[in-house]
């Protein structure tokens, strides 16, 4: 009888060990899937009644109701491997992927990642740029219209990168197709990517960004340095700052110029949230383009522009945000126009946007 009890105990222990092993295997293979998305629409009015005054991304309209973008994102993770597929449809998506056509233009991001260790991750595919303060997705920004720096900097990169984290210090290095190309032109040169980030504490962070390479369109060598600082002053007040410079060297008689041309910008973002349902953000940006490399290439002369944008955020039902916005721009030269085409040194525009996310 004692022998039977002993054998039964051994069998039960073995069964429990087997169950524990099976549970461990299941936990190791456990996966998670997250689906999110948003849609945005807007109406914009230029008080000078001239659509050419708008020289930033995604709001190129006048006295018209417009569709922004319908976006759907899927994130899937299993163990140390993850995948992101981020799709967008609409004018905003088309402008974001301006070098692409057809269904490929609808791919905002598509990448796979492998977390080799707690401090090292590799990513391959196409992802939104690390450069700058603003992002392509409307819900990610407090202002609906975009800055000059966002509009003329890189939008996305397609390639490979490694991200490393050492406590408060973060490092990223990568190699990619030319800026904003998902499929690189034949024989084009690769671009280098880099970022150094540091979290001073939970409220203050800084990011030093770099992207550089030879453009396929005109063989110009470009280098862009960018600094972003974010800070939280209290539960109701936050601040952001962004400064950037892009340098370009062109070929003359098959030789690159010794002196680089450049455009530059600096912006301050001040945000206040008196309640969970209401917030205000002021973006004040100075954009220097006297050599007509970026926005001023659409103007008669190069100039410096001071653009101020005040946006209110009314957050309703936990998913919908209404954004009324007023924007004033003043230039060092008469680069804007009125309804009759007369040159002006400034202009005012307003818009109202609705952004729904889930």
C-alpha positions as CSV (number, residue, x, y, z in Angstrom):
1,X,0.0,0.0,0.0
2,X,2.8,2.4,0.9
3,X,4.5,1.6,-2.4
4,X,1.3,2.5,-4.4
5,X,1.0,5.8,-2.6
6,X,4.7,6.6,-3.3
7,X,4.2,5.8,-7.0
8,X,1.1,7.9,-7.1
9,X,2.9,10.9,-5.5
10,X,5.7,10.6,-8.0
11,X,3.3,10.4,-10.9
12,X,1.4,13.5,-9.7
13,X,4.7,15.4,-9.2
14,X,5.7,14.5,-12.7
15,X,2.4,15.7,-14.1
16,X,2.7,19.0,-12.2
17,X,6.2,19.4,-13.6
18,X,5.0,18.7,-17.1
19,X,2.2,21.3,-16.7
20,X,4.6,23.8,-15.4
21,X,6.9,23.2,-18.4
22,X,3.9,23.6,-20.8
23,X,2.9,26.8,-19.1
24,X,6.4,28.2,-19.5
25,X,6.4,27.4,-23.2
26,X,3.0,29.1,-23.6
27,X,4.2,32.2,-21.8
28,X,7.3,32.4,-24.0
29,X,5.2,32.3,-27.1
30,X,2.5,34.6,-25.9
31,X,1.9,37.5,-28.4
32,X,0.1,40.8,-28.2
33,X,-1.6,42.7,-30.9
34,X,-2.7,46.4,-30.8
35,X,-4.9,48.2,-33.3
36,X,-5.2,51.9,-33.3
37,X,-6.0,54.7,-35.8
38,X,-7.4,58.1,-36.4
39,X,-9.1,60.4,-38.9
40,X,-8.9,64.1,-39.4
41,X,-10.7,66.8,-41.4
42,X,-10.3,70.6,-41.5
43,X,-11.4,73.9,-43.0
44,X,-8.9,76.7,-43.7
45,X,-9.3,80.3,-44.7
46,X,-6.5,82.7,-45.8
47,X,-7.6,86.3,-45.0
48,X,-5.3,87.5,-47.9
49,X,-7.4,85.1,-50.1
50,X,-4.4,83.7,-51.8
51,X,-3.6,80.0,-51.5
52,X,0.1,80.5,-52.5
53,X,0.8,82.0,-49.0
54,X,0.7,78.6,-47.5
55,X,4.2,77.0,-47.7
56,X,4.0,74.3,-45.1
57,X,2.7,70.7,-45.3
58,X,-0.8,69.3,-45.2
59,X,-2.9,72.5,-45.2
60,X,-2.6,73.7,-48.8
61,X,-6.1,74.9,-49.3
62,X,-8.2,78.1,-49.2
63,X,-11.8,78.5,-48.2
64,X,-12.4,74.8,-48.6
65,X,-13.4,71.8,-46.4
66,X,-10.7,69.2,-46.7
67,X,-10.0,65.6,-45.8
68,X,-6.7,65.1,-43.9
69,X,-5.9,61.4,-43.4
70,X,-7.6,58.1,-42.3
71,X,-4.9,56.1,-40.6
72,X,-4.8,52.5,-39.3
73,X,-1.9,51.0,-37.3
74,X,-1.2,47.4,-36.3
75,X,1.5,46.6,-33.7
76,X,2.2,42.9,-33.1
77,X,4.8,41.5,-30.6
78,X,5.9,38.0,-29.9
79,X,8.8,37.5,-27.5
80,X,11.7,39.7,-28.6
81,X,10.3,40.3,-32.1
82,X,7.8,42.9,-33.1
83,X,6.2,44.3,-36.3
84,X,4.4,47.6,-37.1
85,X,2.3,48.3,-40.1
86,X,1.0,51.9,-40.3
87,X,-1.2,52.8,-43.2
88,X,-2.6,56.2,-44.2
89,X,-5.1,57.3,-46.8
90,X,-5.8,60.9,-48.0
91,X,-4.0,64.1,-49.0
92,X,-1.9,64.1,-45.9
93,X,-0.6,60.6,-46.6
94,X,0.0,61.5,-50.3
95,X,2.1,64.5,-49.3
96,X,4.0,62.5,-46.7
97,X,5.0,59.9,-49.3
98,X,5.4,62.3,-52.2
99,X,8.1,60.2,-54.0
100,X,5.8,57.2,-54.1
101,X,2.7,56.3,-56.1
102,X,-0.1,53.8,-55.9
103,X,-0.6,51.6,-52.8
104,X,3.0,52.1,-51.7
105,X,2.1,55.8,-50.9
106,X,-0.4,54.6,-48.3
107,X,2.4,53.0,-46.3
108,X,3.5,55.5,-43.6
109,X,5.5,53.0,-41.7
110,X,6.3,49.3,-42.1
111,X,9.1,47.8,-40.0
112,X,10.2,44.8,-38.0
113,X,12.3,45.0,-34.8
114,X,14.4,42.5,-32.8
115,X,15.2,43.3,-29.1
116,X,18.5,41.4,-28.8
117,X,19.0,42.5,-25.2
118,X,17.4,44.9,-22.7
119,X,19.6,47.7,-24.1
120,X,19.9,46.8,-27.8
121,X,17.3,46.8,-30.5
122,X,17.6,46.4,-34.3
123,X,14.9,47.7,-36.7
124,X,14.6,47.2,-40.5
125,X,12.0,48.7,-42.8
126,X,10.5,52.2,-43.1
127,X,9.8,54.5,-40.1
128,X,9.0,58.2,-39.4
129,X,12.1,60.4,-39.0
130,X,13.7,61.0,-35.7
131,X,14.5,64.6,-36.7
132,X,12.3,67.4,-35.4
133,X,9.6,68.0,-32.8
134,X,6.5,67.4,-34.9
135,X,5.0,64.2,-36.3
136,X,3.0,63.4,-39.4
137,X,0.0,62.1,-37.4
138,X,-2.4,64.9,-36.5
139,X,-3.2,63.5,-32.9
140,X,0.5,63.6,-32.1
141,X,0.7,67.4,-32.5
142,X,-1.1,70.2,-30.5
143,X,-1.0,72.5,-33.5
144,X,-2.8,71.3,-36.6
145,X,-0.8,73.2,-39.2
146,X,2.8,72.2,-39.5
147,X,6.0,74.1,-38.9
148,X,8.5,75.1,-41.7
149,X,11.1,72.9,-40.1
150,X,8.9,69.9,-40.3
151,X,7.8,70.6,-43.9
152,X,11.4,70.9,-45.3
153,X,13.2,68.4,-43.2
154,X,13.0,64.6,-43.7
155,X,9.7,62.8,-43.4
156,X,10.8,59.2,-43.1
157,X,13.6,56.8,-43.6
158,X,13.8,53.3,-45.1
159,X,16.8,51.1,-44.0
160,X,18.2,49.6,-40.9
161,X,19.0,51.1,-37.5
162,X,20.3,50.0,-34.1
163,X,19.0,51.6,-30.9
164,X,20.9,51.4,-27.6
165,X,19.9,52.5,-24.1
166,X,22.3,52.9,-21.2
167,X,20.3,54.3,-18.3
168,X,19.4,57.9,-19.1
169,X,21.4,57.9,-22.3
170,X,20.1,56.7,-25.6
171,X,22.0,56.2,-28.9
172,X,20.8,55.4,-32.4
173,X,22.8,54.8,-35.6
174,X,21.4,53.7,-39.0
175,X,21.8,53.6,-42.7
176,X,19.0,54.3,-45.1
177,X,17.8,55.1,-48.6
178,X,17.9,58.8,-49.6
179,X,15.5,60.8,-47.4
180,X,11.8,60.1,-48.1
181,X,12.3,57.2,-50.6
182,X,10.9,53.8,-49.8
183,X,12.4,52.3,-52.9
184,X,15.7,54.0,-53.7
185,X,16.5,55.3,-57.2
186,X,19.1,53.2,-59.1
187,X,22.7,53.8,-58.0
188,X,21.7,56.3,-55.3
189,X,23.9,56.8,-52.3
190,X,22.8,55.8,-48.8
191,X,22.1,58.3,-46.0
192,X,23.6,58.1,-42.5
193,X,21.3,58.5,-39.4
194,X,22.2,59.2,-35.8
195,X,20.6,60.3,-32.5
196,X,21.9,60.9,-29.0
197,X,19.2,61.4,-26.4
198,X,19.4,62.1,-22.7
199,X,16.7,62.0,-20.0
200,X,17.7,64.5,-17.3
201,X,14.7,63.3,-15.3
202,X,11.1,62.2,-15.9
203,X,10.2,65.8,-17.0
204,X,13.1,67.0,-19.1
205,X,14.6,65.3,-22.1
206,X,16.9,66.3,-25.0
207,X,17.5,64.8,-28.4
208,X,20.4,65.6,-30.8
209,X,19.7,64.3,-34.3
210,X,21.6,64.0,-37.5
211,X,20.8,62.9,-41.1
212,X,23.1,63.3,-44.1
213,X,23.9,62.0,-47.6
214,X,23.8,62.7,-51.3
215,X,20.4,63.4,-52.8
216,X,19.5,61.5,-56.0
217,X,17.6,64.4,-57.5
218,X,20.5,66.8,-57.9
219,X,23.5,65.1,-56.4
220,X,23.7,67.7,-53.6
221,X,25.4,66.6,-50.4
222,X,23.1,67.4,-47.5
223,X,23.8,67.4,-43.7
224,X,21.1,68.3,-41.1
225,X,21.7,68.8,-37.4
226,X,18.7,69.1,-35.2
227,X,18.1,69.6,-31.4
228,X,14.8,68.9,-29.6
229,X,14.2,69.7,-25.9
230,X,11.0,68.7,-24.1
231,X,10.0,69.8,-20.6
232,X,7.1,69.6,-18.2
233,X,6.9,72.5,-15.8
234,X,3.9,71.2,-14.0
235,X,0.8,69.1,-14.6
236,X,-0.7,72.1,-16.4
237,X,2.2,73.6,-18.3
238,X,4.8,72.1,-20.7
239,X,7.4,73.4,-23.1
240,X,9.1,72.2,-26.2
241,X,12.0,73.7,-28.3
242,X,13.4,72.7,-31.7
243,X,16.3,74.2,-33.6
244,X,17.7,72.8,-36.9
245,X,20.0,73.7,-39.7
246,X,20.3,71.9,-43.1
247,X,23.5,72.5,-45.2
248,X,23.7,71.7,-48.9
249,X,26.7,71.6,-51.3
250,X,26.0,71.5,-55.0
251,X,28.2,70.4,-57.9
252,X,29.7,73.0,-60.1
253,X,31.8,71.8,-63.1
254,X,31.8,68.3,-61.5
255,X,33.2,69.6,-58.2
256,X,31.4,70.3,-55.0
257,X,31.3,73.9,-53.8
258,X,33.6,74.7,-50.9
259,X,31.0,76.7,-49.0
260,X,27.7,75.1,-48.2
261,X,24.3,76.8,-48.6
262,X,21.9,76.5,-45.7
263,X,18.4,77.0,-44.3
264,X,17.7,77.1,-40.6
265,X,14.9,77.3,-38.1
266,X,14.1,77.6,-34.4
267,X,10.7,77.1,-32.7
268,X,9.3,77.3,-29.2
269,X,6.2,75.4,-28.1
270,X,4.3,76.6,-25.0
271,X,1.3,74.5,-23.8
272,X,-1.2,75.1,-21.1
273,X,-3.9,72.7,-19.9
274,X,-6.3,74.3,-17.4
275,X,-8.4,71.2,-17.5
276,X,-8.6,67.7,-19.0
277,X,-11.0,69.0,-21.6
278,X,-9.2,72.1,-22.8
279,X,-5.7,73.1,-23.7
280,X,-3.8,75.9,-25.5
281,X,-0.6,75.8,-27.5
282,X,1.5,78.6,-29.0
283,X,4.1,77.8,-31.5
284,X,6.5,80.6,-32.4
285,X,8.9,79.8,-35.2
286,X,11.7,81.7,-37.0
287,X,12.6,80.2,-40.4
288,X,15.7,81.5,-42.3
289,X,15.8,80.7,-46.0
290,X,17.6,83.7,-47.6
291,X,19.3,81.4,-50.1
292,X,15.9,80.0,-51.3
293,X,16.6,76.4,-50.7
294,X,13.3,75.4,-49.1
295,X,10.1,77.4,-48.6
296,X,11.4,80.5,-50.3
297,X,12.1,78.6,-53.5
298,X,8.4,79.3,-54.1
299,X,8.8,83.0,-53.3
300,X,10.3,85.8,-55.5
301,X,13.2,86.4,-53.0
302,X,14.8,84.7,-50.1
303,X,13.7,85.8,-46.6
304,X,13.4,85.1,-42.9
305,X,9.9,84.3,-41.7
306,X,8.4,84.7,-38.2
307,X,5.4,82.4,-37.9
308,X,3.1,82.3,-34.8
309,X,0.4,79.7,-34.4
310,X,-2.1,79.7,-31.6
311,X,-4.2,76.5,-31.3
312,X,-6.9,75.5,-28.9
313,X,-7.6,71.8,-28.1
314,X,-11.2,70.9,-27.0
315,X,-11.0,67.3,-26.0
316,X,-14.5,65.7,-26.2
317,X,-15.8,62.2,-25.4
318,X,-12.3,60.8,-24.8
319,X,-11.7,60.4,-28.6
320,X,-12.5,63.6,-30.4
321,X,-10.4,66.8,-30.4
322,X,-11.6,70.1,-32.0
323,X,-8.8,72.4,-32.9
324,X,-9.5,76.0,-33.8
325,X,-6.3,77.7,-34.9
326,X,-5.1,81.2,-35.8
327,X,-1.8,81.7,-37.7
328,X,0.1,84.9,-38.3
329,X,3.3,85.1,-40.5
330,X,5.6,88.1,-41.0
331,X,8.5,88.1,-43.4
332,X,11.6,90.2,-43.9
333,X,10.7,90.6,-47.5
334,X,7.4,90.9,-49.4
335,X,6.9,87.2,-50.2
336,X,3.2,86.9,-49.6
337,X,0.3,88.0,-51.8
338,X,-3.2,89.4,-51.5
339,X,-6.2,88.4,-53.6
340,X,-5.1,90.6,-56.5
341,X,-1.5,89.3,-56.4
342,X,0.0,92.4,-54.8
343,X,3.1,91.5,-52.7
344,X,2.7,91.7,-48.9
345,X,5.1,91.3,-46.0
346,X,2.6,89.3,-43.9
347,X,-0.6,87.3,-43.9
348,X,-3.1,85.8,-41.5
349,X,-4.9,82.5,-41.8
350,X,-7.3,80.5,-39.6
351,X,-8.6,76.9,-39.6
352,X,-10.7,74.5,-37.6
353,X,-9.9,70.8,-37.5
354,X,-11.6,67.8,-36.1
355,X,-9.4,64.8,-35.1
356,X,-10.9,61.5,-34.0
357,X,-8.6,58.7,-32.7
358,X,-9.1,55.2,-31.2
